[in-house]
Amino acid sequence: MLVEMTATRPPKSQYSAIEAAEELGVSVERLRELIRSHVVEREEDLNNVPVTTFQPSDLLILRLLAGNGASQSSRD
């Protein structure tokens, strides 16, 4: 019996904005739009975060919020 092994990358614990956008299949600007419209209450809140990192659970929620947008290419 032959067992085929495929290489998979280990799950990450944190993603940068660029990595998160790539994982979601959206542009970084679209990722920021999702955050602005669904996560932060005021624009100042977004500007007060010096470096944003995302956890896998964040990506799951953002994927749900993106709806059909998650299937768009990162060329948006």
C-alpha positions as CSV (number, residue, x, y, z in Angstrom):
1,M,0.0,0.0,0.0
2,L,1.5,3.3,-1.1
3,V,0.7,6.4,1.0
4,E,1.0,9.7,-0.8
5,M,2.3,12.6,1.3
6,T,1.7,16.2,0.3
7,A,3.6,19.1,1.7
8,T,1.5,21.5,3.6
9,R,2.7,24.6,5.3
10,P,2.1,24.7,9.0
11,P,-0.7,27.0,10.2
12,K,0.4,30.5,11.1
13,S,-0.5,32.1,14.4
14,Q,-0.4,35.7,13.1
15,Y,-0.8,37.3,9.7
16,S,0.2,40.7,8.5
17,A,-2.3,42.8,6.5
18,I,-0.7,41.7,3.3
19,E,-0.7,38.1,4.2
20,A,-4.3,38.3,5.5
21,A,-5.4,39.9,2.2
22,E,-3.6,37.1,0.2
23,E,-5.3,34.4,2.3
24,L,-8.7,36.0,1.8
25,G,-8.1,36.6,-1.9
26,V,-8.7,40.3,-1.7
27,S,-6.6,43.4,-2.1
28,V,-5.2,45.1,1.0
29,E,-7.5,48.0,0.3
30,R,-10.6,45.7,0.3
31,L,-9.4,44.2,3.6
32,R,-9.2,47.7,5.1
33,E,-12.7,48.5,3.7
34,L,-14.0,45.3,5.5
35,I,-12.4,46.4,8.7
36,R,-13.7,50.0,8.4
37,S,-17.2,48.8,7.7
38,H,-17.5,45.9,10.2
39,V,-14.9,46.2,12.9
40,V,-14.0,49.8,13.9
41,E,-16.5,52.3,15.1
42,R,-14.6,55.4,14.0
43,E,-11.9,56.1,11.4
44,E,-9.7,57.3,14.3
45,D,-9.8,53.8,15.8
46,L,-8.3,52.4,12.6
47,N,-5.6,55.1,12.6
48,N,-4.7,54.4,16.3
49,V,-3.5,50.9,15.6
50,P,0.2,51.2,14.6
51,V,0.7,47.6,13.4
52,T,-2.2,45.3,12.6
53,T,-1.8,41.6,12.9
54,F,-4.5,39.0,12.3
55,Q,-5.1,35.6,13.9
56,P,-6.6,32.7,12.0
57,S,-10.0,33.3,13.7
58,D,-9.9,36.9,12.5
59,L,-9.4,35.6,8.9
60,L,-12.4,33.3,9.3
61,I,-14.7,36.2,10.4
62,L,-13.3,38.5,7.6
63,R,-13.9,35.7,5.1
64,L,-17.5,35.5,6.1
65,L,-17.9,39.3,6.0
66,A,-16.3,39.4,2.6
67,G,-19.0,37.1,1.2
68,N,-18.5,36.9,-2.5
69,G,-15.6,39.3,-2.3
70,A,-13.4,36.6,-0.9
71,S,-13.3,35.0,-4.3
72,Q,-12.0,38.1,-6.1
73,S,-8.4,38.2,-7.1
74,S,-5.9,40.5,-5.2
75,R,-5.7,42.7,-8.3
76,D,-8.8,44.7,-7.2
